[in-house]
């Protein structure tokens, strides 16, 4: 299953997935109605990324000799703009199975592979030189322009009371699947399984023969200081390893202050809406 999320200053402005085109959140509907080219751009990016991710994750599974199980490919692409100094920082990076995988170097216009098993993918990405300038153009020019437009429109409801820090515009893509269709997922607090304030979802089939599941945790009574005491646990039946993800306010973007969604096998690898 593929999911893409667009975020501005910790606020999700829209998302898309394998079966639904880019859709703005309630507060942003008018902006995208007035600027249809933005929605068209996100829809195109989502469509192209979906096919690219599917091919890439299949190549990685073959290269790493991974025949089955849960695997996730993530891309975080965006920019930060300091409205006091005017400084702009763009970034484009990939993660695979909860580890840093590739990062784009804007100075050299090449990909950096922090892990040996990422070198082959780096070489494949570096071979597409025609994409380097377009990628740089987005990170240095287009993304900051988008961000400034979003800030002007969203100044009424974006966070304004926090200490000064650069504004951020982030677009994220995810690809996640698991097999077989039997698994265990739950939330814990201080290592103890939670039952109150938890809304478990069903295991549902994906179009490619894999499956998805989710468990929501109500956060209205949880203070930010206590978030570190919570984690989401997932285990495929028959597997010995548990996959544990800490609840982190910098990594969750769904229904802020209301629920935390633990989906697929992770609640939020950088962002929620993982299926």
N, C-alpha and C positions, 0 to 999 in steps of 0.2 A: 504494500500500500504506500502511496506517495502523498506527502503533505507539505505544503509550503505556507509560511507565515510571514507577514510583514509587520514590523514593530517600529514605533517611533517613541523615543524616551520612555521605554518600559511599557508602552501602551500598544496593544495589538490593534492594528487598523484594518486588517483583512486577512483572509486565508483562502486556500484552495486545496483540493485533493484529487485523487485519481478519478473520481466520478463527478466532481463539481468544479466549475470554473471559478476564477477569482471572484470573491464576494466580500464587499466591505462590511465592517462592523457598523452598528446602528449610528454612532456619532459621526461616522465618516461617509454615510450614504450620499449626503448632499455634495460633499467635495467631489466624489467620483462621478456624480451626475453632471456637475459643472465642468469636470475635467475628464471626459471619457477616454482620452488618450492614455491616461494613467492606468485605468482599468484594463484597457486593451494591451498595454505593455506588460502588466502583471500576468494576464491570461496567456500571452505568447510565451513569456519566460517560464511559466508553470508548465505549459504543454511541452516545450522543448526540454526542460529539465527532467520531466517525468521519464521520457524515453532515454535520455542520457543516463540518468541514475539507474534505470533498469538494466541497461547494457553494461554499465560500469560495475555494478555490484555483482553481476553474473561473471564478469571477467575476473574480479577479485576473488570470488569464491573458487573459481577454477585455478587461479594462480596460487592461492593459499591452500589448495586441496581441501576445501570445506564443502562437504557433500550435503549437509543438512544442518538444522538448528536455527537459532535466532541470529540474524545479522542486520546491522543498521549502518547506513551510509548517510552522513550529514554534511551539509554545506552551510556555512555562515558567511554572508557577503554583505558589506555595508560600509558606512562611513561615520565619522564623528566630526562635529564642527564646533569649535570654541567661539561663541559669539562675542567674546571680549577681545581675543587675540586674532581671530580670523583663521586660526590654524585648522587645517583639514587633514584627517587621517583616514585612509581607506584600507580595508582589509578583506581578504577572501581566503577562506580556509576550509579544509575538509576534516572530518573525523570518521573513523571506521571502528565499529565495535567498541565505542567508549574511549578510544585513544586518538590523540592527535595524529593526523595522517599526512596532510599536505598543507602548506601555507604559501600564498603568492607574495613574491618580493617585488614591490613596485619599483624599486631602484634598478634592479637587474632585469626585470620583466621575465623572471623564471620562477619555477616552483621549487620549494624547499621540502625535502623529505626527511623528517625527524626519525623515521624508523627504517631499518634496512628493507623490510617487506614493502615499503612504499616507493622504492627507487624505480621499479619498473613502470609504475603508474606515472611517476614524475617525468620519466623519459617520454612516455606516450603523450602527456599533456604538453611538454616542452616542444614537441614536434609540430604542434599546431600554432605556429608563429603568427598566423593571420588573426588569431584571437587575442593576442597580447595587447595590441593597441586599443581594441574595442573594450577590453576588460579595464585597461588603464583609464580610458575615457569615462567609463561608468563610475569608477571609484573616485576619480579626481574631479570630475565635472558634473555628470548627470546625477549621481547620488546626492551630492551637496545641494544641487538645485532642487531636487525632489524634497529634501529635508527642509529647506527653508520655506518652501510652499506649504508643507505640512504643519510647520510651526506657526506660520501666520494663520492658517485656518484653525488649528487646534489649540490656540493659546488660552481658550476659555476652559478647556478640560484636561489639557496635559499638565503634568506635575509642575507646579510653579513655586512650591515652598521649600524645595530641597536646597542644600548648599550648592554653590556654583560648580558645575561640571559640564564638559562638552555635551552637546546634544547628539543623539545617536539615531541613525536610521539603519535598520537591519532587515534583510530579507533572508529567510532560512528555508532550506529544503530538507526533506527527510524521506528515507525509504526504509521500511521496517516490515519484516514478516517473521512468522514462526510456524513450525511444523513439528510434530503432529498436533491434532486439535484437542490436546489435553494438557492443562496447565493449572498452576496455583498462583494466585495473585492477591496480595493483601497489604494493608498499611500497618505500620508498627509505631509505637511510641515507647521510647526507652527500651527497645527490644521486645516489648510485649504486643501481641497482635491486637488491633483495635476492631471493635464491633459497632460501637456507637458513632454516629456521624459519618458512617461509611456507606456508600451506595455502590454495590458491586454490579457490573454489567455482564452481559452474556458473551460467550465465545461465538463470534460471527465469522462466516467464511469470506475470504477475499476472492477475487476473480481468478487468481493464479494458483489456487489450490492451497494457499496458506491461510492463516486465521488471525483474528484480532480479538482482544479483550481489553476491558478497562475497569478501573475501580476509582470512584470519586471520593475525595475526603473534604468535608466541610471545614473551612478555615476561619469562619466568622468568630469562633471562640479561641483561636490560636494566636498568641502574640508573636510578632516577628522574632523575639528573643528565644522563643521555644521551638522555632521551626527546625533547628538542628537536632531536636530530639525525635523527629519523625523520619521515617524512611519507607519506601515502597519496595516490596519483595516479590520477585517472580521466579518460578521454577517450572520447567517442563517436567511432567510426570516421566519417571524413568531416568532423569538426569540427576547427578549428584550435586551439581553446583547451583547455588542460589545467586540471582543477579539482584543486587541491592543498590538503590538510588536514594540519596539523601534529599529531603525536602529543602529546597534552597530558593529564596525569594528572587534571586537573580536569574533563576532558570525556569521559573514558572510564569506563564503569561495568561492563563485561562481564568476568566471570571475572578479577577483579583479581589481578594478579601472574602470570597464566597466558597469556592471549591478548588481543590487541587486534583487534577485528573492524572491517574496513573494508567497509561494505555500501552497496548502492545506488550512489551515486557519492561518498558521503562516509563516512568511517569513523565519525564521531561528531560531529554538530552538536549541541553541548552534552551529548549523551548518545549512547551506542551504541544498538544495536537499531534501526538505520535500514535499511529495506528498500525 
